[in-house]
Amino acid sequence: MSARIFSPAKTAMQSGKGKTGYWILEFDPEVPRKIDPLMGYTTSRDMKSQIRLSFETKEEAIAYAERNGLSYRVQEPKEIKRRQISYSDNFRYDRRTPWTH
């Protein structure tokens, strides 16, 4: 039984960093998903795929996995690079790219 430990990224509906910074332990699927022939739903007999445990820190999630004998992998979050731009740069005399209209 293996698990994945990760910190979720902010959703597209968020502009700030609220409700981020926590860590989730999620079990890897043991049985592949199947398509139900009658309704077309995707189903699985794997009940552990529904479990998502949240932790305050990465170390707590790792300690939980080691305490329960789970093999795990840690996915580090990607760093966000923000470009500093200014509205007044649109009207600068020495623009790098000229107006296109």
TANOR-V812683 format. One record per run of one state. SS is the DSSP state (a for helix, b for strand, c for the rest). FROM is the first residue (numbers start at 1). TO is the last residue. If there is no record, write none. Layout:
ss & from & to
SS & FROM & TO
SS & FROM & TO
This chain:
ss & from & to
c & 1 & 1
b & 2 & 6
c & 7 & 22
b & 23 & 27
c & 28 & 33
b & 34 & 35
c & 36 & 41
b & 42 & 43
c & 44 & 46
a & 47 & 50
c & 51 & 51
b & 52 & 55
c & 56 & 57
a & 58 & 67
c & 68 & 70
b & 71 & 75
c & 76 & 86
a & 87 & 91
c & 92 & 101
